[in-house]
């Protein structure tokens, strides 16, 4: 597999998917559900976020292709950085500083993964007819597309956990709605 950072065309780190991911991930319920799926099913949070973004843009994501495209980066770079960060003690001052630095590095590595996903989906994903002009048999609504993208994302991780429809439906709702929770002022 080609090293993703040696591609001739540079990655666009600041892109529409990154902006979407940053804005959605600030929602505590969405963040908690994504982290729950990461912990319990090994889900890639960036692929979950991409499932919503592609659906909002009328795209059916080829999840297995995208997963294959980014899995080396995830396993070789992101997961070791995350493991390092998680092993540092929050209570010890020096380790807390290292943990903070590791977190910034982990976020940058995830931004690179999102840039890889963005490039791949914008070059390879197909648009799904959503407009009224499409025949009813070919038309899908954005929620259905998002649910299918999410289901494919959870299944492509290769874990034998049963998929819980309520988790997919709730995550889909949170990904497709730009609600920000009211602050406790």
QUICOR-V14047 format. One record per helix or strand of 3 or more residues. SS is the DSSP state (hx for helix, st for strand). FROM is the first residue (numbers start at 0). LEN is the number of residues. Records with the same first field share a line. If there is no record, write none. Layout:
SS: FROM-LEN ; FROM-LEN
This chain:
hx: 3-3 ; 15-10 ; 27-14 ; 44-12 ; 62-25 ; 92-32 ; 141-15 ; 164-12
